[in-house]
Amino acid sequence: MFGKRINLFRILGFQVRIDFSWIIIAVLIAWSLSKGLFPFYFKGLTEATYWTMGIIGALGLFVSILFHEFCHSLVARKYGIPMKGITLFIFGGMAEMTDEPTSPKAEFMMAVAGPISSIFLGAVFYAAAFAGARMQLPEGVTGVLQYLGFINAILAAFNVIPAFPLDGGRILRSILWGMKHNLRRATRISSWIGSAF
């Protein structure tokens, strides 16, 4: 079952797929949010409200990861890097390149686009949560917005760890590539550091 992918849709020429493993993790996330996190932080709500928050929170995470990978793909296309599509799987998501970046700059810009997109989304969700609280929207709504702001900040922080092939590792590789003018050596060093992490 693992490794089997389902085509969901195409957007701006990019095929979006989902691995069966993501369905399992999405159910676990919805369950842990509705039975653990949200009841702990937002007490006194109904069981149905917690489950609604959990499902929307899991879907919001899905959209956040898709947005993150989509930004990678758009920047890659701008720099002439061929992209096969985007696949969401148990560890998150992956923008699938069919070839290596053409230059250190192309690699750097493509890699940094992901964390920047997550920081942007995190700020948008936090701002929406703050505005919702000022407007006295239901706690279930602002709670999900706060969670999505937090999870996008965590996603950005995790991805800048210099562990290849995470975004931070690719940023490191692009810098080493630019300094040493040797992609193979830059890849080897980045991979060693990634293995250490």
Secondary structure, DSSP 8 states (H G I E B T S, - for coil): -TT-EEEEEEETTEEEEEEHHHHHHHHHHHHHIIIIIHHHHSTT--HHHHHHHHHHHHHHHHHHHHHHHHHHHHHHHHTT--EEEEEEETTEEEEEESS--SSHHHHHHHHHHHHHHHHHHHHHHHHHHHHHHHTT--HHHHHHHHHHHHHHHHHHHHHTSS-TTSHHHHHHHHHHHHHHS-HHHHHHHHHHHHHH-
